[in-house]
Amino acid sequence: MIAQDHLYIVVKSTKNELRLKDGNTWTGKRAGAREVVLFFEDRVWSPEDLPTGFDLNKSVVISFEGDIIRFFRFDKMSGGYYMRIPAE
């Protein structure tokens, strides 16, 4: 599922997971655990570790909320959500 041209939200996984266009994967907590991350400058950041020069207008916020994964793109002022698909 796509949140941005170079960011894919994995909805069928045993972990909170994102895939980047360059083939790298970010893996977070177990699926179903609540977690918020920000995608900025082609990297995934936790809210506690944002870099100097962080600009929310150039970011995507991804919120893993149990069975729902929400995202918001500040550059487009739009967002949405995906339902998680249980991994087998």
C-alpha positions in Angstrom: 0.0 0.0 0.0 1.3 3.4 -0.9 1.5 6.4 1.4 3.9 8.3 -0.9 5.6 7.6 -4.2 8.7 6.2 -2.4 7.1 4.9 0.8 5.0 1.7 1.1 3.0 0.7 4.1 3.1 -3.1 4.6 -0.4 -4.1 5.8 0.3 -7.9 5.9 3.1 -8.4 8.3 3.8 -9.7 11.8 5.5 -6.3 12.6 4.7 -2.6 12.0 6.6 -2.3 8.7 7.4 0.2 5.9 9.3 -0.3 2.7 11.2 2.4 1.0 11.7 2.8 -2.8 15.4 2.0 -2.5 14.5 -1.5 -1.2 15.3 -0.7 2.5 12.8 -1.9 5.1 11.9 -0.3 8.4 10.5 -2.6 11.0 8.9 -1.5 14.3 7.0 -3.1 17.1 4.8 -6.2 16.7 1.7 -5.9 14.6 -1.1 -4.5 16.6 1.2 -2.5 18.9 0.6 1.3 18.8 3.5 3.2 17.2 3.9 6.5 15.5 6.8 7.3 13.1 7.7 10.1 10.7 9.1 9.7 7.2 11.5 12.6 6.4 14.4 12.9 3.9 14.0 9.3 2.8 14.3 8.0 6.3 12.0 6.8 9.0 12.3 8.6 12.4 10.8 8.2 15.8 9.2 11.3 17.2 11.9 11.4 19.9 14.8 11.4 17.4 14.0 14.0 14.8 17.0 15.5 13.1 18.0 19.1 13.1 16.2 20.9 10.4 13.1 18.7 10.6 10.2 20.2 8.6 6.8 18.7 9.1 5.7 20.1 5.8 8.1 17.7 4.1 7.1 14.7 6.1 4.6 11.8 6.3 3.3 10.8 9.7 2.4 7.1 9.9 0.4 5.9 12.9 0.1 2.1 13.6 -3.1 1.7 15.6 -3.9 -1.9 16.0 -6.0 -3.0 13.0 -5.7 0.4 11.3 -2.7 2.1 9.9 -3.2 5.8 9.3 -1.0 8.2 7.4 -0.9 11.9 6.6 1.2 13.7 3.9 1.8 17.3 4.9 3.1 18.3 1.5 -0.3 17.4 0.0 -2.3 18.0 3.1 -4.0 14.7 2.6 -4.0 11.3 4.2 -5.9 8.1 4.6 -5.8 4.7 6.3 -5.4 1.0 5.6 -6.9 -1.9 7.4 -4.2 -4.4 8.6 -4.4 -7.8 7.0 -3.5 -10.6 9.5 -0.2 -12.2 8.5 -0.5 -16.0 8.2 
